[in-house]
Amino acid sequence: MKLLLCSLVLVLLCSTTVHSLRCYTCLGTDCKTPTECPESSNFCRTSSAPGAYSRTCEEFCVPDVNVFCCQQDLCD
């Protein structure tokens, strides 16, 4: 019985799927394009400055006056 339980736990641990973060990115002037980020990305980054606006998937992100960082799918 213990062997069956250990086998079941091992199968469950090995069968978990890696969920990639989904961020909005810019495609031309449309910055609401849902994008599946690379597995190395941990943050969605939104940067806005006069005359420039960008949304990207990032491995690292440091919030600033014009930079917003989040770790949830499709966050604004």
HTML snippet that shows the backbone in 3Dmol.js (N, CA, C, O; Angstrom):
<script src="https://3Dmol.org/build/3Dmol-min.js"></script>
<div id="view" style="width:600px;height:400px;position:relative"></div>
<script>
const pdb = `
ATOM      1  N   MET A   1       0.821  -1.195   0.000  1.00  0.00           N
ATOM      2  CA  MET A   1       0.000   0.000   0.000  1.00  0.00           C
ATOM      3  C   MET A   1       0.863   1.257   0.000  1.00  0.00           C
ATOM      4  O   MET A   1       0.561   2.226  -0.695  1.00  0.00           O
ATOM      5  N   LYS A   2       1.945   1.233   0.788  1.00  0.00           N
ATOM      6  CA  LYS A   2       2.836   2.379   0.832  1.00  0.00           C
ATOM      7  C   LYS A   2       3.497   2.593  -0.526  1.00  0.00           C
ATOM      8  O   LYS A   2       3.709   3.730  -0.946  1.00  0.00           O
ATOM      9  N   LEU A   3       3.816   1.515  -1.201  1.00  0.00           N
ATOM     10  CA  LEU A   3       4.439   1.624  -2.516  1.00  0.00           C
ATOM     11  C   LEU A   3       3.472   2.264  -3.507  1.00  0.00           C
ATOM     12  O   LEU A   3       3.882   3.089  -4.324  1.00  0.00           O
ATOM     13  N   LEU A   4       2.215   1.898  -3.447  1.00  0.00           N
ATOM     14  CA  LEU A   4       1.212   2.488  -4.324  1.00  0.00           C
ATOM     15  C   LEU A   4       1.052   3.975  -4.045  1.00  0.00           C
ATOM     16  O   LEU A   4       0.963   4.771  -4.980  1.00  0.00           O
ATOM     17  N   LEU A   5       1.016   4.355  -2.798  1.00  0.00           N
ATOM     18  CA  LEU A   5       0.880   5.758  -2.417  1.00  0.00           C
ATOM     19  C   LEU A   5       2.106   6.560  -2.857  1.00  0.00           C
ATOM     20  O   LEU A   5       1.968   7.661  -3.389  1.00  0.00           O
ATOM     21  N   CYS A   6       3.293   6.020  -2.641  1.00  0.00           N
ATOM     22  CA  CYS A   6       4.518   6.698  -3.073  1.00  0.00           C
ATOM     23  C   CYS A   6       4.558   6.847  -4.589  1.00  0.00           C
ATOM     24  O   CYS A   6       4.981   7.884  -5.102  1.00  0.00           O
ATOM     25  N   SER A   7       4.124   5.825  -5.299  1.00  0.00           N
ATOM     26  CA  SER A   7       4.083   5.887  -6.764  1.00  0.00           C
ATOM     27  C   SER A   7       3.111   6.955  -7.241  1.00  0.00           C
ATOM     28  O   SER A   7       3.411   7.690  -8.182  1.00  0.00           O
ATOM     29  N   LEU A   8       1.965   7.046  -6.611  1.00  0.00           N
ATOM     30  CA  LEU A   8       0.974   8.055  -6.975  1.00  0.00           C
ATOM     31  C   LEU A   8       1.506   9.462  -6.740  1.00  0.00           C
ATOM     32  O   LEU A   8       1.331  10.339  -7.586  1.00  0.00           O
ATOM     33  N   VAL A   9       2.142   9.683  -5.617  1.00  0.00           N
ATOM     34  CA  VAL A   9       2.723  10.998  -5.313  1.00  0.00           C
ATOM     35  C   VAL A   9       3.802  11.341  -6.333  1.00  0.00           C
ATOM     36  O   VAL A   9       3.872  12.478  -6.800  1.00  0.00           O
ATOM     37  N   LEU A  10       4.631  10.385  -6.680  1.00  0.00           N
ATOM     38  CA  LEU A  10       5.690  10.609  -7.657  1.00  0.00           C
ATOM     39  C   LEU A  10       5.110  10.955  -9.028  1.00  0.00           C
ATOM     40  O   LEU A  10       5.621  11.848  -9.703  1.00  0.00           O
ATOM     41  N   VAL A  11       4.081  10.281  -9.437  1.00  0.00           N
ATOM     42  CA  VAL A  11       3.431  10.565 -10.728  1.00  0.00           C
ATOM     43  C   VAL A  11       2.832  11.967 -10.711  1.00  0.00           C
ATOM     44  O   VAL A  11       2.956  12.694 -11.697  1.00  0.00           O
ATOM     45  N   LEU A  12       2.196  12.358  -9.632  1.00  0.00           N
ATOM     46  CA  LEU A  12       1.610  13.698  -9.545  1.00  0.00           C
ATOM     47  C   LEU A  12       2.673  14.776  -9.584  1.00  0.00           C
ATOM     48  O   LEU A  12       2.478  15.807 -10.228  1.00  0.00           O
ATOM     49  N   LEU A  13       3.782  14.565  -8.915  1.00  0.00           N
ATOM     50  CA  LEU A  13       4.859  15.554  -8.924  1.00  0.00           C
ATOM     51  C   LEU A  13       5.497  15.689 -10.300  1.00  0.00           C
ATOM     52  O   LEU A  13       5.868  16.791 -10.705  1.00  0.00           O
ATOM     53  N   CYS A  14       5.624  14.598 -11.009  1.00  0.00           N
ATOM     54  CA  CYS A  14       6.265  14.625 -12.329  1.00  0.00           C
ATOM     55  C   CYS A  14       5.328  15.110 -13.427  1.00  0.00           C
ATOM     56  O   CYS A  14       5.784  15.503 -14.501  1.00  0.00           O
ATOM     57  N   SER A  15       4.042  15.087 -13.174  1.00  0.00           N
ATOM     58  CA  SER A  15       3.098  15.437 -14.230  1.00  0.00           C
ATOM     59  C   SER A  15       2.636  16.887 -14.177  1.00  0.00           C
ATOM     60  O   SER A  15       1.783  17.290 -14.969  1.00  0.00           O
ATOM     61  N   THR A  16       3.177  17.670 -13.267  1.00  0.00           N
ATOM     62  CA  THR A  16       2.768  19.069 -13.207  1.00  0.00           C
ATOM     63  C   THR A  16       3.297  19.807 -14.429  1.00  0.00           C
ATOM     64  O   THR A  16       4.416  19.566 -14.881  1.00  0.00           O
ATOM     65  N   THR A  17       2.499  20.685 -14.942  1.00  0.00           N
ATOM     66  CA  THR A  17       2.898  21.448 -16.110  1.00  0.00           C
ATOM     67  C   THR A  17       3.399  22.814 -15.679  1.00  0.00           C
ATOM     68  O   THR A  17       2.956  23.371 -14.675  1.00  0.00           O
ATOM     69  N   VAL A  18       4.314  23.331 -16.445  1.00  0.00           N
ATOM     70  CA  VAL A  18       4.839  24.666 -16.174  1.00  0.00           C
ATOM     71  C   VAL A  18       3.942  25.666 -16.884  1.00  0.00           C
ATOM     72  O   VAL A  18       3.711  25.564 -18.089  1.00  0.00           O
ATOM     73  N   HIS A  19       3.450  26.616 -16.139  1.00  0.00           N
ATOM     74  CA  HIS A  19       2.565  27.633 -16.692  1.00  0.00           C
ATOM     75  C   HIS A  19       3.381  28.890 -16.967  1.00  0.00           C
ATOM     76  O   HIS A  19       3.944  29.499 -16.057  1.00  0.00           O
ATOM     77  N   SER A  20       3.431  29.254 -18.216  1.00  0.00           N
ATOM     78  CA  SER A  20       4.144  30.481 -18.575  1.00  0.00           C
ATOM     79  C   SER A  20       3.262  31.686 -18.288  1.00  0.00           C
ATOM     80  O   SER A  20       2.038  31.628 -18.403  1.00  0.00           O
ATOM     81  N   LEU A  21       3.901  32.754 -17.919  1.00  0.00           N
ATOM     82  CA  LEU A  21       3.213  34.014 -17.663  1.00  0.00           C
ATOM     83  C   LEU A  21       2.667  34.569 -18.973  1.00  0.00           C
ATOM     84  O   LEU A  21       3.315  34.461 -20.014  1.00  0.00           O
ATOM     85  N   ARG A  22       1.493  35.154 -18.924  1.00  0.00           N
ATOM     86  CA  ARG A  22       0.901  35.812 -20.098  1.00  0.00           C
ATOM     87  C   ARG A  22       0.842  37.306 -19.813  1.00  0.00           C
ATOM     88  O   ARG A  22       0.317  37.738 -18.787  1.00  0.00           O
ATOM     89  N   CYS A  23       1.391  38.087 -20.744  1.00  0.00           N
ATOM     90  CA  CYS A  23       1.416  39.541 -20.593  1.00  0.00           C
ATOM     91  C   CYS A  23       0.819  40.192 -21.830  1.00  0.00           C
ATOM     92  O   CYS A  23       0.797  39.609 -22.914  1.00  0.00           O
ATOM     93  N   TYR A  24       0.340  41.404 -21.644  1.00  0.00           N
ATOM     94  CA  TYR A  24      -0.023  42.221 -22.791  1.00  0.00           C
ATOM     95  C   TYR A  24       1.275  42.795 -23.364  1.00  0.00           C
ATOM     96  O   TYR A  24       2.138  43.261 -22.620  1.00  0.00           O
ATOM     97  N   THR A  25       1.400  42.755 -24.676  1.00  0.00           N
ATOM     98  CA  THR A  25       2.540  43.374 -25.341  1.00  0.00           C
ATOM     99  C   THR A  25       2.007  44.269 -26.457  1.00  0.00           C
ATOM    100  O   THR A  25       0.821  44.237 -26.784  1.00  0.00           O
ATOM    101  N   CYS A  26       2.889  45.053 -27.025  1.00  0.00           N
ATOM    102  CA  CYS A  26       2.499  45.969 -28.096  1.00  0.00           C
ATOM    103  C   CYS A  26       2.773  45.324 -29.451  1.00  0.00           C
ATOM    104  O   CYS A  26       3.858  44.801 -29.703  1.00  0.00           O
ATOM    105  N   LEU A  27       1.772  45.375 -30.304  1.00  0.00           N
ATOM    106  CA  LEU A  27       1.896  44.956 -31.695  1.00  0.00           C
ATOM    107  C   LEU A  27       1.494  46.171 -32.520  1.00  0.00           C
ATOM    108  O   LEU A  27       0.307  46.435 -32.715  1.00  0.00           O
ATOM    109  N   GLY A  28       2.473  46.894 -32.995  1.00  0.00           N
ATOM    110  CA  GLY A  28       2.197  48.172 -33.642  1.00  0.00           C
ATOM    111  C   GLY A  28       1.733  49.161 -32.586  1.00  0.00           C
ATOM    112  O   GLY A  28       2.429  49.394 -31.599  1.00  0.00           O
ATOM    113  N   THR A  29       0.565  49.738 -32.793  1.00  0.00           N
ATOM    114  CA  THR A  29       0.025  50.688 -31.818  1.00  0.00           C
ATOM    115  C   THR A  29      -0.929  50.024 -30.831  1.00  0.00           C
ATOM    116  O   THR A  29      -1.373  50.657 -29.873  1.00  0.00           O
ATOM    117  N   ASP A  30      -1.248  48.737 -31.064  1.00  0.00           N
ATOM    118  CA  ASP A  30      -2.141  47.996 -30.164  1.00  0.00           C
ATOM    119  C   ASP A  30      -1.321  47.385 -29.033  1.00  0.00           C
ATOM    120  O   ASP A  30      -0.573  46.433 -29.258  1.00  0.00           O
ATOM    121  N   CYS A  31      -1.449  47.915 -27.836  1.00  0.00           N
ATOM    122  CA  CYS A  31      -0.678  47.416 -26.691  1.00  0.00           C
ATOM    123  C   CYS A  31      -1.528  46.548 -25.766  1.00  0.00           C
ATOM    124  O   CYS A  31      -1.277  46.491 -24.562  1.00  0.00           O
ATOM    125  N   LYS A  32      -2.516  45.884 -26.318  1.00  0.00           N
ATOM    126  CA  LYS A  32      -3.358  44.951 -25.570  1.00  0.00           C
ATOM    127  C   LYS A  32      -3.316  43.579 -26.230  1.00  0.00           C
ATOM    128  O   LYS A  32      -4.310  42.852 -26.215  1.00  0.00           O
ATOM    129  N   THR A  33      -2.166  43.218 -26.811  1.00  0.00           N
ATOM    130  CA  THR A  33      -2.013  41.927 -27.472  1.00  0.00           C
ATOM    131  C   THR A  33      -1.582  40.891 -26.430  1.00  0.00           C
ATOM    132  O   THR A  33      -0.462  40.972 -25.926  1.00  0.00           O
ATOM    133  N   PRO A  34      -2.452  39.904 -26.088  1.00  0.00           N
ATOM    134  CA  PRO A  34      -2.063  38.870 -25.130  1.00  0.00           C
ATOM    135  C   PRO A  34      -0.919  38.028 -25.714  1.00  0.00           C
ATOM    136  O   PRO A  34      -0.995  37.573 -26.855  1.00  0.00           O
ATOM    137  N   THR A  35       0.126  37.829 -24.928  1.00  0.00           N
ATOM    138  CA  THR A  35       1.308  37.119 -25.393  1.00  0.00           C
ATOM    139  C   THR A  35       1.757  36.107 -24.340  1.00  0.00           C
ATOM    140  O   THR A  35       1.826  36.429 -23.154  1.00  0.00           O
ATOM    141  N   GLU A  36       2.060  34.888 -24.776  1.00  0.00           N
ATOM    142  CA  GLU A  36       2.642  33.872 -23.901  1.00  0.00           C
ATOM    143  C   GLU A  36       4.129  34.185 -23.770  1.00  0.00           C
ATOM    144  O   GLU A  36       4.856  34.169 -24.763  1.00  0.00           O
ATOM    145  N   CYS A  37       4.577  34.465 -22.566  1.00  0.00           N
ATOM    146  CA  CYS A  37       5.975  34.854 -22.342  1.00  0.00           C
ATOM    147  C   CYS A  37       6.873  33.617 -22.306  1.00  0.00           C
ATOM    148  O   CYS A  37       6.402  32.507 -22.062  1.00  0.00           O
ATOM    149  N   PRO A  38       8.162  33.818 -22.550  1.00  0.00           N
ATOM    150  CA  PRO A  38       9.113  32.713 -22.372  1.00  0.00           C
ATOM    151  C   PRO A  38       9.112  32.261 -20.906  1.00  0.00           C
ATOM    152  O   PRO A  38       8.773  33.038 -20.014  1.00  0.00           O
ATOM    153  N   GLU A  39       9.490  31.015 -20.666  1.00  0.00           N
ATOM    154  CA  GLU A  39       9.485  30.488 -19.303  1.00  0.00           C
ATOM    155  C   GLU A  39      10.392  31.277 -18.370  1.00  0.00           C
ATOM    156  O   GLU A  39      10.176  31.279 -17.158  1.00  0.00           O
ATOM    157  N   SER A  40      11.397  31.944 -18.910  1.00  0.00           N
ATOM    158  CA  SER A  40      12.334  32.713 -18.084  1.00  0.00           C
ATOM    159  C   SER A  40      11.739  34.039 -17.604  1.00  0.00           C
ATOM    160  O   SER A  40      12.300  34.683 -16.717  1.00  0.00           O
ATOM    161  N   SER A  41      10.618  34.447 -18.179  1.00  0.00           N
ATOM    162  CA  SER A  41       9.995  35.726 -17.794  1.00  0.00           C
ATOM    163  C   SER A  41       9.221  35.578 -16.495  1.00  0.00           C
ATOM    164  O   SER A  41       8.425  34.654 -16.331  1.00  0.00           O
ATOM    165  N   ASN A  42       9.463  36.493 -15.584  1.00  0.00           N
ATOM    166  CA  ASN A  42       8.778  36.506 -14.295  1.00  0.00           C
ATOM    167  C   ASN A  42       7.869  37.712 -14.120  1.00  0.00           C
ATOM    168  O   ASN A  42       7.073  37.761 -13.182  1.00  0.00           O
ATOM    169  N   PHE A  43       7.984  38.685 -15.019  1.00  0.00           N
ATOM    170  CA  PHE A  43       7.247  39.941 -14.864  1.00  0.00           C
ATOM    171  C   PHE A  43       6.646  40.407 -16.187  1.00  0.00           C
ATOM    172  O   PHE A  43       7.180  40.144 -17.265  1.00  0.00           O
ATOM    173  N   CYS A  44       5.534  41.098 -16.072  1.00  0.00           N
ATOM    174  CA  CYS A  44       5.001  41.897 -17.167  1.00  0.00           C
ATOM    175  C   CYS A  44       5.440  43.325 -16.845  1.00  0.00           C
ATOM    176  O   CYS A  44       5.252  43.796 -15.723  1.00  0.00           O
ATOM    177  N   ARG A  45       6.020  44.009 -17.819  1.00  0.00           N
ATOM    178  CA  ARG A  45       6.547  45.365 -17.597  1.00  0.00           C
ATOM    179  C   ARG A  45       5.833  46.342 -18.514  1.00  0.00           C
ATOM    180  O   ARG A  45       5.752  46.130 -19.724  1.00  0.00           O
ATOM    181  N   THR A  46       5.323  47.400 -17.933  1.00  0.00           N
ATOM    182  CA  THR A  46       4.713  48.483 -18.701  1.00  0.00           C
ATOM    183  C   THR A  46       5.518  49.743 -18.434  1.00  0.00           C
ATOM    184  O   THR A  46       5.732  50.126 -17.284  1.00  0.00           O
ATOM    185  N   SER A  47       5.957  50.376 -19.496  1.00  0.00           N
ATOM    186  CA  SER A  47       6.751  51.590 -19.391  1.00  0.00           C
ATOM    187  C   SER A  47       6.075  52.688 -20.194  1.00  0.00           C
ATOM    188  O   SER A  47       5.699  52.494 -21.350  1.00  0.00           O
ATOM    189  N   SER A  48       5.929  53.837 -19.564  1.00  0.00           N
ATOM    190  CA  SER A  48       5.334  54.963 -20.281  1.00  0.00           C
ATOM    191  C   SER A  48       6.134  56.226 -19.999  1.00  0.00           C
ATOM    192  O   SER A  48       6.478  56.541 -18.860  1.00  0.00           O
ATOM    193  N   ALA A  49       6.406  56.913 -21.058  1.00  0.00           N
ATOM    194  CA  ALA A  49       7.122  58.187 -20.985  1.00  0.00           C
ATOM    195  C   ALA A  49       6.543  59.059 -22.092  1.00  0.00           C
ATOM    196  O   ALA A  49       5.912  58.536 -23.010  1.00  0.00           O
ATOM    197  N   PRO A  50       6.737  60.346 -22.033  1.00  0.00           N
ATOM    198  CA  PRO A  50       6.213  61.198 -23.109  1.00  0.00           C
ATOM    199  C   PRO A  50       6.696  60.714 -24.481  1.00  0.00           C
ATOM    200  O   PRO A  50       7.894  60.690 -24.764  1.00  0.00           O
ATOM    201  N   GLY A  51       5.748  60.338 -25.307  1.00  0.00           N
ATOM    202  CA  GLY A  51       6.063  59.892 -26.661  1.00  0.00           C
ATOM    203  C   GLY A  51       6.463  58.432 -26.789  1.00  0.00           C
ATOM    204  O   GLY A  51       6.746  57.967 -27.893  1.00  0.00           O
ATOM    205  N   ALA A  52       6.492  57.700 -25.682  1.00  0.00           N
ATOM    206  CA  ALA A  52       6.883  56.284 -25.752  1.00  0.00           C
ATOM    207  C   ALA A  52       6.071  55.458 -24.756  1.00  0.00           C
ATOM    208  O   ALA A  52       5.913  55.836 -23.596  1.00  0.00           O
ATOM    209  N   TYR A  53       5.559  54.319 -25.238  1.00  0.00           N
ATOM    210  CA  TYR A  53       4.789  53.405 -24.402  1.00  0.00           C
ATOM    211  C   TYR A  53       5.155  51.995 -24.824  1.00  0.00           C
ATOM    212  O   TYR A  53       5.139  51.676 -26.013  1.00  0.00           O
ATOM    213  N   SER A  54       5.486  51.140 -23.851  1.00  0.00           N
ATOM    214  CA  SER A  54       5.826  49.764 -24.207  1.00  0.00           C
ATOM    215  C   SER A  54       5.329  48.795 -23.144  1.00  0.00           C
ATOM    216  O   SER A  54       5.200  49.143 -21.970  1.00  0.00           O
ATOM    217  N   ARG A  55       5.053  47.576 -23.583  1.00  0.00           N
ATOM    218  CA  ARG A  55       4.648  46.481 -22.701  1.00  0.00           C
ATOM    219  C   ARG A  55       5.439  45.260 -23.133  1.00  0.00           C
ATOM    220  O   ARG A  55       5.436  44.891 -24.307  1.00  0.00           O
ATOM    221  N   THR A  56       6.121  44.632 -22.175  1.00  0.00           N
ATOM    222  CA  THR A  56       6.982  43.506 -22.503  1.00  0.00           C
ATOM    223  C   THR A  56       6.956  42.440 -21.408  1.00  0.00           C
ATOM    224  O   THR A  56       6.501  42.686 -20.291  1.00  0.00           O
ATOM    225  N   CYS A  57       7.450  41.261 -21.750  1.00  0.00           N
ATOM    226  CA  CYS A  57       7.723  40.191 -20.794  1.00  0.00           C
ATOM    227  C   CYS A  57       9.174  40.358 -20.364  1.00  0.00           C
ATOM    228  O   CYS A  57      10.051  40.555 -21.204  1.00  0.00           O
ATOM    229  N   GLU A  58       9.430  40.281 -19.075  1.00  0.00           N
ATOM    230  CA  GLU A  58      10.784  40.498 -18.570  1.00  0.00           C
ATOM    231  C   GLU A  58      11.153  39.461 -17.519  1.00  0.00           C
ATOM    232  O   GLU A  58      10.301  38.983 -16.770  1.00  0.00           O
ATOM    233  N   GLU A  59      12.433  39.123 -17.478  1.00  0.00           N
ATOM    234  CA  GLU A  59      12.938  38.229 -16.438  1.00  0.00           C
ATOM    235  C   GLU A  59      13.037  38.986 -15.108  1.00  0.00           C
ATOM    236  O   GLU A  59      12.723  38.444 -14.048  1.00  0.00           O
ATOM    237  N   PHE A  60      13.478  40.243 -15.181  1.00  0.00           N
ATOM    238  CA  PHE A  60      13.602  41.115 -14.013  1.00  0.00           C
ATOM    239  C   PHE A  60      12.895  42.436 -14.314  1.00  0.00           C
ATOM    240  O   PHE A  60      12.828  42.864 -15.467  1.00  0.00           O
ATOM    241  N   CYS A  61      12.373  43.072 -13.277  1.00  0.00           N
ATOM    242  CA  CYS A  61      11.709  44.355 -13.471  1.00  0.00           C
ATOM    243  C   CYS A  61      11.848  45.177 -12.193  1.00  0.00           C
ATOM    244  O   CYS A  61      11.601  44.683 -11.093  1.00  0.00           O
ATOM    245  N   VAL A  62      12.240  46.419 -12.352  1.00  0.00           N
ATOM    246  CA  VAL A  62      12.376  47.340 -11.214  1.00  0.00           C
ATOM    247  C   VAL A  62      11.365  48.464 -11.405  1.00  0.00           C
ATOM    248  O   VAL A  62      11.482  49.248 -12.347  1.00  0.00           O
ATOM    249  N   PRO A  63      10.373  48.550 -10.519  1.00  0.00           N
ATOM    250  CA  PRO A  63       9.382  49.619 -10.635  1.00  0.00           C
ATOM    251  C   PRO A  63      10.043  50.988 -10.503  1.00  0.00           C
ATOM    252  O   PRO A  63      11.013  51.167  -9.767  1.00  0.00           O
ATOM    253  N   ASP A  64       9.488  51.935 -11.233  1.00  0.00           N
ATOM    254  CA  ASP A  64      10.012  53.293 -11.210  1.00  0.00           C
ATOM    255  C   ASP A  64       8.833  54.236 -11.434  1.00  0.00           C
ATOM    256  O   ASP A  64       7.689  53.789 -11.516  1.00  0.00           O
ATOM    257  N   VAL A  65       9.097  55.510 -11.533  1.00  0.00           N
ATOM    258  CA  VAL A  65       8.042  56.497 -11.746  1.00  0.00           C
ATOM    259  C   VAL A  65       7.234  56.164 -12.999  1.00  0.00           C
ATOM    260  O   VAL A  65       6.008  56.269 -12.986  1.00  0.00           O
ATOM    261  N   ASN A  66       7.904  55.764 -14.076  1.00  0.00           N
ATOM    262  CA  ASN A  66       7.228  55.466 -15.343  1.00  0.00           C
ATOM    263  C   ASN A  66       7.217  53.983 -15.684  1.00  0.00           C
ATOM    264  O   ASN A  66       6.910  53.613 -16.818  1.00  0.00           O
ATOM    265  N   VAL A  67       7.548  53.124 -14.715  1.00  0.00           N
ATOM    266  CA  VAL A  67       7.603  51.682 -14.961  1.00  0.00           C
ATOM    267  C   VAL A  67       6.721  50.955 -13.955  1.00  0.00           C
ATOM    268  O   VAL A  67       6.855  51.140 -12.746  1.00  0.00           O
ATOM    269  N   PHE A  68       5.814  50.122 -14.473  1.00  0.00           N
ATOM    270  CA  PHE A  68       4.939  49.301 -13.642  1.00  0.00           C
ATOM    271  C   PHE A  68       5.303  47.844 -13.884  1.00  0.00           C
ATOM    272  O   PHE A  68       5.430  47.421 -15.034  1.00  0.00           O
ATOM    273  N   CYS A  69       5.472  47.070 -12.813  1.00  0.00           N
ATOM    274  CA  CYS A  69       5.819  45.650 -12.896  1.00  0.00           C
ATOM    275  C   CYS A  69       4.732  44.830 -12.197  1.00  0.00           C
ATOM    276  O   CYS A  69       4.233  45.228 -11.144  1.00  0.00           O
ATOM    277  N   CYS A  70       4.369  43.699 -12.777  1.00  0.00           N
ATOM    278  CA  CYS A  70       3.417  42.807 -12.134  1.00  0.00           C
ATOM    279  C   CYS A  70       3.769  41.364 -12.478  1.00  0.00           C
ATOM    280  O   CYS A  70       4.513  41.103 -13.423  1.00  0.00           O
ATOM    281  N   GLN A  71       3.224  40.433 -11.700  1.00  0.00           N
ATOM    282  CA  GLN A  71       3.519  39.020 -11.884  1.00  0.00           C
ATOM    283  C   GLN A  71       2.256  38.183 -12.100  1.00  0.00           C
ATOM    284  O   GLN A  71       2.291  36.965 -11.926  1.00  0.00           O
ATOM    285  N   GLN A  72       1.166  38.805 -12.469  1.00  0.00           N
ATOM    286  CA  GLN A  72      -0.074  38.093 -12.744  1.00  0.00           C
ATOM    287  C   GLN A  72      -0.313  38.072 -14.254  1.00  0.00           C
ATOM    288  O   GLN A  72       0.172  38.930 -14.992  1.00  0.00           O
ATOM    289  N   ASP A  73      -1.072  37.073 -14.688  1.00  0.00           N
ATOM    290  CA  ASP A  73      -1.423  36.998 -16.103  1.00  0.00           C
ATOM    291  C   ASP A  73      -2.253  38.206 -16.530  1.00  0.00           C
ATOM    292  O   ASP A  73      -3.200  38.604 -15.850  1.00  0.00           O
ATOM    293  N   LEU A  74      -1.883  38.767 -17.646  1.00  0.00           N
ATOM    294  CA  LEU A  74      -2.630  39.843 -18.315  1.00  0.00           C
ATOM    295  C   LEU A  74      -3.004  40.987 -17.369  1.00  0.00           C
ATOM    296  O   LEU A  74      -4.132  41.480 -17.385  1.00  0.00           O
ATOM    297  N   CYS A  75      -2.050  41.394 -16.556  1.00  0.00           N
ATOM    298  CA  CYS A  75      -2.289  42.519 -15.650  1.00  0.00           C
ATOM    299  C   CYS A  75      -2.092  43.839 -16.374  1.00  0.00           C
ATOM    300  O   CYS A  75      -1.343  43.920 -17.347  1.00  0.00           O
ATOM    301  N   ASP A  76      -2.755  44.850 -15.903  1.00  0.00           N
ATOM    302  CA  ASP A  76      -2.651  46.176 -16.502  1.00  0.00           C
ATOM    303  C   ASP A  76      -1.704  47.046 -15.732  1.00  0.00           C
ATOM    304  O   ASP A  76      -1.493  48.203 -16.096  1.00  0.00           O
TER     305      ASP A  76
END
`;
const viewer = $3Dmol.createViewer("view");
viewer.addModel(pdb, "pdb");
viewer.setStyle({}, {cartoon: {color: "spectrum"}});
viewer.zoomTo();
viewer.render();
</script>
